[in-house]
């Protein structure tokens, strides 16, 4: 039968491995993600592939009630997705730094190094759970946006050329998908680990004593001592009974 200590150790190892992978991939994705701000259409003749920019543009025409409204092409405007890209990159950086800091603090706490204890790790864990989830939503939103517009550009090229066309985007769309999954999984695992340690306090030998200082342990106070004064022997007075002297 698998012991609860073995389950706790396996959960800890898997959680830290997934968190470390998400942090490393988050740092790596900073540079490719910033390339999504590029607004230039490129064509590679060696691979016969178009690299389409991520642009938000006005409608050239709108159909409504069997009628069509066409806009002047000179008045059409396009914009890059700078705000979404910068928000995602900032979230990836902050979350990766917080994740690494959490792993370091947790390791120091378990090895009884520094002033950190289990309460510190639990509080940081709650904060990291929400941070991982928020960054996962942000990265996922950017991934679905890029994936949608990549399909739109592909359909546009194929409607013009009448054949299948290879269309890609700036950045690294597959890694955005992987990072979204790792962030979501990390958030769930950290939450489960925290609840496991709170509910099952005595499941492992180091769950309650993993901190450098155990705040729940009773304080051992020295026994009360008898105050002595110069020239007096309190040890004899403490055992000496009352006496009366006759006149």
HELIX and SHEET records of a PDB file:
HELIX    1   1 UNK A    4  UNK A   34  1                                  31    
HELIX    2   2 UNK A   35  UNK A   37  5                                   3    
HELIX    3   3 UNK A   73  UNK A   75  5                                   3    
HELIX    4   4 UNK A   82  UNK A  110  1                                  29    
HELIX    5   5 UNK A  118  UNK A  161  1                                  44    
HELIX    6   6 UNK A  173  UNK A  199  1                                  27    
HELIX    7   7 UNK A  234  UNK A  239  1                                   6    
SHEET    1   A 3 UNK A  42  UNK A  44  0                                        
SHEET    2   A 3 UNK A  49  UNK A  52 -1                                        
SHEET    3   A 3 UNK A 166  UNK A 169  1                                        
SHEET    1   B 2 UNK A  55  UNK A  57  0                                        
SHEET    2   B 2 UNK A  78  UNK A  80 -1                                        
SHEET    1   C 2 UNK A  61  UNK A  64  0                                        
SHEET    2   C 2 UNK A  67  UNK A  70 -1                                        
END                                                                             
